[in-house]
Amino acid sequence: MQYDVVVLGAGPVGENVADRARAAGLRTAVVESELVGGECSYWACMPSKALLRPAIAQAEARKLPGLSESVRGPLDAAAVLARRDDFTSHWKDDGQVGWIDGIGADIYRGHGRLDGSRRVVVKGPDGTEQVLTARHAVAVCTGTRAVVPDLPGVAGAKPWTSREATSSQHVPGRLVVVGGGVVGVEMATAWQALGSQVTLLIRGGGLLPKMEPFAGELVAGALTEAGATIRYGVSVASVERDGGTGPVTVVLDGGERVEADEILFATGRAPRSEDIGLESVGLRPGSWLTVDDSCLVEGSDWLYAVGDVNHRALLTHQGKYQARIAGAAIAARAAGVPLLETDRWGAHAATADHAAVPQVVFTDPEVASVGLTLAEAEAAGHRVRAVDYEIGSVAGASLYGDDYTGRARMIVDLDREILRGVTFAGPGVGEMLHSATIAVVGEVPIDRLWHAVPAYPTISEIWLRLLETYRH
Ligand SMILES: Cc1cc2nc3c(=O)[nH]c(=O)nc-3n(C[C@H](O)[C@H](O)[C@H](O)COP(=O)(O)OP(=O)(O)OC[C@H]3O[C@@H](n4cnc5c(N)ncnc54)[C@H](O)[C@@H]3O)c2cc1C
């Protein structure tokens, strides 16, 4: 079957590439081996946030006199899990299949792999193979999978990955979480609130190591207060579980043993590119695919890699941004129109990937960041100053609840007087992030930011305090 564009993988990113290609009138096929909607809808963003929202709301309510006494009891775990199940449509993709139908793309169910230039072979659930050819482009949007370290006993111990941690139908009594990155701290927060006794095992010295250090410190404080145990500077040497059932014993380097009911490895992601025929087009199976700003794979004029699989920013919103750009670039190249490689609306260059990626960690407290941390800005050679302010000192934050604990930091580029990055950590800061993203992406001069007056009494008045602190 011949198409203009073949999209491999129907996660949020593949869906958006297909949408843009169809909007440009290109005949488009989408190949999906599991569920249309991808990791994000069924085992990542949506179920994890559905588990976390009650935990965060409860933690916030407990800091508000007049309300706190009414929310002393535990969460209704069964109701939280049931609501989470609704958010994943009970792991059925009919709704998203309907959406793909609606845009006029064809869906092929099965495992797709490249078979030389512009050819994709799809092996269906019944073993039959279909060949799809692409006149203009193949877009690889196959995402990532969890990495589980190859330690003695791990395979037999049936550990949780992010999939089980977001889809479990029971609350383990004791849960060991290995890894202090975003997935580790979010899942530790959720399951501790749902009733598990969580032990977090961290190899390094802090949580959220890619963010400003105060973010991880605040999250660690709240997790500990919630009853979780955090162990720093420890590594797992092996895991034991008799016959794959019963308690699991985690053996640490040095021989100490920690017993639990489940163990979650939140130890990173690998590209789902090991079995997609990369060798047939001269690329290494299992590798992250390196692309230019239009998401075209290096050295190719037809193969695109969009979203997690290109390793630029492993986030749904950033992958969808790339998808809009890649889809438009595919359409422009198909029409023989020159690409707009500027920062203009509708351009064909994913420039935000380099310096302005926003991210929210949905923990208690929330962490919201965009752009560079102080360490990253200095490493990049910018002459910068970090400006810090305690968010709890802002009137809006004091109204939010008693003992509001949170901090904000902006990284000012001293040569250009613009912001290179902003990090907020504190209750409710996720919804403030977009103001920072606009300031960073728009390279808004500090002098102009002064005239963006935050409403009183909101937490956004932190902007005023940061600017005053910078000027004085
Ligand atoms: C626990 C967790 C929580 C997260 N929370 C957030 C969050 O709150 N916000 C956020 O922005 N990001 C979050 N992320 C990251 C987010 O899930 C990813 O960035 C996003 O899913 C990437 O989208 P994608 O389309 O590139 O890949 P995926 O969502 O992984 O989709 C890839 C699709 O390709 C299919 N596929 C793979 N190989 C083949 C093949 N050979 N043939 C056919 N189909 C194939 C897969 O079945 C899948 O459906 C989270 C991740 C995890 C693990």
The ligand as an SDF file (V2000), in Angstrom:
LIG
                    3D

 53 58  0  0  0  0  0  0  0  0999 V2000
    5.6200    7.4030   34.7540 C   0  0  0  0  0  0  0  0  0  0  0  0
    5.7780    8.4790   33.7240 C   0  0  0  0  0  0  0  0  0  0  0  0
    5.1290    9.6740   33.8990 C   0  0  0  0  0  0  0  0  0  0  0  0
    5.2520   10.6780   32.9450 C   0  0  0  0  0  0  0  0  0  0  0  0
    4.6110   11.8540   33.1530 N   0  0  0  0  0  0  0  0  0  0  0  0
    4.7170   12.8480   32.2620 C   0  0  0  0  0  0  0  0  0  0  0  0
    4.0430   14.0720   32.4540 C   0  0  0  0  0  0  0  0  0  0  0  0
    3.3580   14.2820   33.4560 O   0  0  0  0  0  0  0  0  0  0  0  0
    4.1650   15.0350   31.5120 N   0  0  0  0  0  0  0  0  0  0  0  0
    4.9320   14.8460   30.3990 C   0  0  0  0  0  0  0  0  0  0  0  0
    5.0210   15.7620   29.5710 O   0  0  0  0  0  0  0  0  0  0  0  0
    5.5890   13.6820   30.1750 N   0  0  0  0  0  0  0  0  0  0  0  0
    5.5010   12.6800   31.0820 C   0  0  0  0  0  0  0  0  0  0  0  0
    6.1420   11.4930   30.8510 N   0  0  0  0  0  0  0  0  0  0  0  0
    6.8730   11.3140   29.5910 C   0  0  0  0  0  0  0  0  0  0  0  0
    5.8850   10.9580   28.4650 C   0  0  0  0  0  0  0  0  0  0  0  0
    5.1930    9.7840   28.8100 O   0  0  0  0  0  0  0  0  0  0  0  0
    6.6290   10.7620   27.1490 C   0  0  0  0  0  0  0  0  0  0  0  0
    7.4270   11.8990   26.8950 O   0  0  0  0  0  0  0  0  0  0  0  0
    5.6540   10.5750   25.9990 C   0  0  0  0  0  0  0  0  0  0  0  0
    4.8330    9.4580   26.1900 O   0  0  0  0  0  0  0  0  0  0  0  0
    6.4190   10.4140   24.6780 C   0  0  0  0  0  0  0  0  0  0  0  0
    5.5210   10.2640   23.6260 O   0  0  0  0  0  0  0  0  0  0  0  0
    5.9320    9.4300   22.3130 P   0  0  0  0  0  0  0  0  0  0  0  0
    4.7440    9.5040   21.4280 O   0  0  0  0  0  0  0  0  0  0  0  0
    7.2530    9.9020   21.8390 O   0  0  0  0  0  0  0  0  0  0  0  0
    6.1550    7.9480   22.8310 O   0  0  0  0  0  0  0  0  0  0  0  0
    5.1470    6.9140   23.5100 P   0  0  0  0  0  0  0  0  0  0  0  0
    4.1120    7.5910   24.3090 O   0  0  0  0  0  0  0  0  0  0  0  0
    6.0420    5.9580   24.2110 O   0  0  0  0  0  0  0  0  0  0  0  0
    4.4170    6.2170   22.3050 O   0  0  0  0  0  0  0  0  0  0  0  0
    5.1210    5.3880   21.4040 C   0  0  0  0  0  0  0  0  0  0  0  0
    4.1450    4.4560   20.7380 C   0  0  0  0  0  0  0  0  0  0  0  0
    4.8260    3.7400   19.7190 O   0  0  0  0  0  0  0  0  0  0  0  0
    4.3840    2.3920   19.7430 C   0  0  0  0  0  0  0  0  0  0  0  0
    5.4180    1.5520   19.1350 N   0  0  0  0  0  0  0  0  0  0  0  0
    6.6770    1.3520   19.5920 C   0  0  0  0  0  0  0  0  0  0  0  0
    7.3410    0.5610   18.7400 N   0  0  0  0  0  0  0  0  0  0  0  0
    6.5000    0.2420   17.7390 C   0  0  0  0  0  0  0  0  0  0  0  0
    6.6100   -0.5360   16.5670 C   0  0  0  0  0  0  0  0  0  0  0  0
    7.7640   -1.1410   16.2350 N   0  0  0  0  0  0  0  0  0  0  0  0
    5.5400   -0.6520   15.7490 N   0  0  0  0  0  0  0  0  0  0  0  0
    4.3640   -0.0190   16.0530 C   0  0  0  0  0  0  0  0  0  0  0  0
    4.2010    0.7360   17.1530 N   0  0  0  0  0  0  0  0  0  0  0  0
    5.2610    0.8820   17.9810 C   0  0  0  0  0  0  0  0  0  0  0  0
    4.1680    2.1080   21.2080 C   0  0  0  0  0  0  0  0  0  0  0  0
    3.2940    1.0050   21.3970 O   0  0  0  0  0  0  0  0  0  0  0  0
    3.5480    3.4190   21.6730 C   0  0  0  0  0  0  0  0  0  0  0  0
    2.1510    3.4000   21.5580 O   0  0  0  0  0  0  0  0  0  0  0  0
    6.0550   10.4720   31.7960 C   0  0  0  0  0  0  0  0  0  0  0  0
    6.7240    9.2530   31.6170 C   0  0  0  0  0  0  0  0  0  0  0  0
    6.5930    8.2730   32.5730 C   0  0  0  0  0  0  0  0  0  0  0  0
    7.2970    6.9680   32.3550 C   0  0  0  0  0  0  0  0  0  0  0  0
  1  2  1  0
  2  3  1  0
  2 52  2  0
  3  4  2  0
  4  5  1  0
  4 50  1  0
  5  6  2  0
  6  7  1  0
  6 13  1  0
  7  8  2  0
  7  9  1  0
  9 10  1  0
 10 11  2  0
 10 12  1  0
 12 13  2  0
 13 14  1  0
 14 15  1  0
 14 50  1  0
 15 16  1  0
 16 17  1  0
 16 18  1  0
 18 19  1  0
 18 20  1  0
 20 21  1  0
 20 22  1  0
 22 23  1  0
 23 24  1  0
 24 25  2  0
 24 26  1  0
 24 27  1  0
 27 28  1  0
 28 29  2  0
 28 30  1  0
 28 31  1  0
 31 32  1  0
 32 33  1  0
 33 34  1  0
 33 48  1  0
 34 35  1  0
 35 36  1  0
 35 46  1  0
 36 37  1  0
 36 45  1  0
 37 38  2  0
 38 39  1  0
 39 40  1  0
 39 45  2  0
 40 41  1  0
 40 42  2  0
 42 43  1  0
 43 44  2  0
 44 45  1  0
 46 47  1  0
 46 48  1  0
 48 49  1  0
 50 51  2  0
 51 52  1  0
 52 53  1  0
M  END
$$$$
